[in-house]
């Protein structure tokens, strides 16, 4: 997060997993961290912009327009949901 977003906060490792639809065998990891209330994003070479959205807004947008999200993001969001909320969520792309 520090390189991409300029954020240096404590992170809690939640899970490392191999995506079931990975064609190259990539390992993914889910970490949890909280942004400081006074954090402001500055564009950089890796990330041009950030859109602030609630979790509810992300799920709604994902349902309506899944093509706006990368498969990697969907994989991590699914795992995060399974870990944090102990429930099953189904996304297809």
C-alpha positions as protocol buffer text, in pm:
chain_id: "A"
residue {
  index: 1
  type: UNK
  ca { x: 0 y: 0 z: 0 }
}
residue {
  index: 2
  type: UNK
  ca { x: 288 y: 234 z: 63 }
}
residue {
  index: 3
  type: UNK
  ca { x: 421 y: 223 z: -293 }
}
residue {
  index: 4
  type: UNK
  ca { x: 85 y: 239 z: -470 }
}
residue {
  index: 5
  type: UNK
  ca { x: -112 y: 466 z: -236 }
}
residue {
  index: 6
  type: UNK
  ca { x: 146 y: 637 z: -19 }
}
residue {
  index: 7
  type: UNK
  ca { x: -3 y: 475 z: 292 }
}
residue {
  index: 8
  type: UNK
  ca { x: 209 y: 333 z: 572 }
}
residue {
  index: 9
  type: UNK
  ca { x: -17 y: 170 z: 831 }
}
residue {
  index: 10
  type: UNK
  ca { x: -1 y: -157 z: 1023 }
}
residue {
  index: 11
  type: UNK
  ca { x: -140 y: -445 z: 818 }
}
residue {
  index: 12
  type: UNK
  ca { x: -288 y: -770 z: 944 }
}
residue {
  index: 13
  type: UNK
  ca { x: -232 y: -1073 z: 719 }
}
residue {
  index: 14
  type: UNK
  ca { x: -566 y: -1247 z: 677 }
}
residue {
  index: 15
  type: UNK
  ca { x: -499 y: -1514 z: 415 }
}
residue {
  index: 16
  type: UNK
  ca { x: -276 y: -1625 z: 128 }
}
residue {
  index: 17
  type: UNK
  ca { x: -440 y: -1826 z: -149 }
}
residue {
  index: 18
  type: UNK
  ca { x: -394 y: -1959 z: -500 }
}
residue {
  index: 19
  type: UNK
  ca { x: -675 y: -1839 z: -722 }
}
residue {
  index: 20
  type: UNK
  ca { x: -885 y: -2124 z: -853 }
}
residue {
  index: 21
  type: UNK
  ca { x: -897 y: -1963 z: -1198 }
}
residue {
  index: 22
  type: UNK
  ca { x: -531 y: -1859 z: -1208 }
}
residue {
  index: 23
  type: UNK
  ca { x: -368 y: -1949 z: -1538 }
}
residue {
  index: 24
  type: UNK
  ca { x: -17 y: -1860 z: -1421 }
}
residue {
  index: 25
  type: UNK
  ca { x: -35 y: -1993 z: -1065 }
}
residue {
  index: 26
  type: UNK
  ca { x: -27 y: -1656 z: -890 }
}
residue {
  index: 27
  type: UNK
  ca { x: -50 y: -1643 z: -513 }
}
residue {
  index: 28
  type: UNK
  ca { x: -273 y: -1371 z: -370 }
}
residue {
  index: 29
  type: UNK
  ca { x: -275 y: -1232 z: -19 }
}
residue {
  index: 30
  type: UNK
  ca { x: -543 y: -1047 z: 174 }
}
residue {
  index: 31
  type: UNK
  ca { x: -434 y: -788 z: 431 }
}
residue {
  index: 32
  type: UNK
  ca { x: -645 y: -560 z: 646 }
}
residue {
  index: 33
  type: UNK
  ca { x: -544 y: -205 z: 734 }
}
residue {
  index: 34
  type: UNK
  ca { x: -720 y: 122 z: 814 }
}
residue {
  index: 35
  type: UNK
  ca { x: -653 y: 455 z: 647 }
}
residue {
  index: 36
  type: UNK
  ca { x: -601 y: 757 z: 871 }
}
residue {
  index: 37
  type: UNK
  ca { x: -900 y: 993 z: 859 }
}
residue {
  index: 38
  type: UNK
  ca { x: -678 y: 1274 z: 726 }
}
residue {
  index: 39
  type: UNK
  ca { x: -526 y: 1067 z: 440 }
}
residue {
  index: 40
  type: UNK
  ca { x: -527 y: 1224 z: 93 }
}
residue {
  index: 41
  type: UNK
  ca { x: -426 y: 1043 z: -224 }
}
residue {
  index: 42
  type: UNK
  ca { x: -156 y: 1181 z: -453 }
}
residue {
  index: 43
  type: UNK
  ca { x: -141 y: 1033 z: -807 }
}
residue {
  index: 44
  type: UNK
  ca { x: 180 y: 846 z: -892 }
}
residue {
  index: 45
  type: UNK
  ca { x: 331 y: 625 z: -1163 }
}
residue {
  index: 46
  type: UNK
  ca { x: 134 y: 319 z: -1050 }
}
residue {
  index: 47
  type: UNK
  ca { x: -206 y: 465 z: -957 }
}
residue {
  index: 48
  type: UNK
  ca { x: -366 y: 759 z: -1138 }
}
residue {
  index: 49
  type: UNK
  ca { x: -675 y: 794 z: -920 }
}
residue {
  index: 50
  type: UNK
  ca { x: -866 y: 644 z: -629 }
}
residue {
  index: 51
  type: UNK
  ca { x: -1243 y: 634 z: -594 }
}
residue {
  index: 52
  type: UNK
  ca { x: -1378 y: 632 z: -239 }
}
residue {
  index: 53
  type: UNK
  ca { x: -1661 y: 379 z: -210 }
}
residue {
  index: 54
  type: UNK
  ca { x: -1828 y: 196 z: 75 }
}
residue {
  index: 55
  type: UNK
  ca { x: -1824 y: -183 z: 75 }
}
residue {
  index: 56
  type: UNK
  ca { x: -2195 y: -175 z: -5 }
}
residue {
  index: 57
  type: UNK
  ca { x: -2130 y: 49 z: -309 }
}
residue {
  index: 58
  type: UNK
  ca { x: -1855 y: -184 z: -432 }
}
residue {
  index: 59
  type: UNK
  ca { x: -2084 y: -488 z: -414 }
}
residue {
  index: 60
  type: UNK
  ca { x: -2365 y: -300 z: -593 }
}
residue {
  index: 61
  type: UNK
  ca { x: -2133 y: -181 z: -870 }
}
residue {
  index: 62
  type: UNK
  ca { x: -1982 y: -529 z: -902 }
}
residue {
  index: 63
  type: UNK
  ca { x: -2328 y: -678 z: -943 }
}
residue {
  index: 64
  type: UNK
  ca { x: -2433 y: -422 z: -1207 }
}
residue {
  index: 65
  type: UNK
  ca { x: -2103 y: -381 z: -1394 }
}
residue {
  index: 66
  type: UNK
  ca { x: -1857 y: -664 z: -1322 }
}
residue {
  index: 67
  type: UNK
  ca { x: -1655 y: -569 z: -1630 }
}
residue {
  index: 68
  type: UNK
  ca { x: -1530 y: -261 z: -1441 }
}
residue {
  index: 69
  type: UNK
  ca { x: -1332 y: -484 z: -1204 }
}
residue {
  index: 70
  type: UNK
  ca { x: -1027 y: -701 z: -1265 }
}
residue {
  index: 71
  type: UNK
  ca { x: -1051 y: -1071 z: -1192 }
}
residue {
  index: 72
  type: UNK
  ca { x: -777 y: -1024 z: -934 }
}
residue {
  index: 73
  type: UNK
  ca { x: -986 y: -769 z: -746 }
}
residue {
  index: 74
  type: UNK
  ca { x: -1290 y: -999 z: -755 }
}
residue {
  index: 75
  type: UNK
  ca { x: -1079 y: -1292 z: -628 }
}
residue {
  index: 76
  type: UNK
  ca { x: -943 y: -1092 z: -335 }
}
residue {
  index: 77
  type: UNK
  ca { x: -1282 y: -938 z: -252 }
}
residue {
  index: 78
  type: UNK
  ca { x: -1440 y: -1284 z: -249 }
}
residue {
  index: 79
  type: UNK
  ca { x: -1172 y: -1419 z: -14 }
}
residue {
  index: 80
  type: UNK
  ca { x: -1198 y: -1110 z: 208 }
}
residue {
  index: 81
  type: UNK
  ca { x: -1572 y: -1159 z: 231 }
}
residue {
  index: 82
  type: UNK
  ca { x: -1532 y: -1527 z: 319 }
}
residue {
  index: 83
  type: UNK
  ca { x: -1281 y: -1445 z: 592 }
}
residue {
  index: 84
  type: UNK
  ca { x: -1435 y: -1134 z: 742 }
}
residue {
  index: 85
  type: UNK
  ca { x: -1801 y: -1221 z: 724 }
}
residue {
  index: 86
  type: UNK
  ca { x: -1776 y: -1602 z: 728 }
}
residue {
  index: 87
  type: UNK
  ca { x: -2023 y: -1633 z: 446 }
}
residue {
  index: 88
  type: UNK
  ca { x: -2023 y: -1746 z: 86 }
}
residue {
  index: 89
  type: UNK
  ca { x: -2046 y: -1493 z: -192 }
}
residue {
  index: 90
  type: UNK
  ca { x: -2064 y: -1579 z: -558 }
}
residue {
  index: 91
  type: UNK
  ca { x: -1928 y: -1353 z: -828 }
}
residue {
  index: 92
  type: UNK
  ca { x: -1899 y: -1444 z: -1191 }
}
residue {
  index: 93
  type: UNK
  ca { x: -1726 y: -1266 z: -1471 }
}
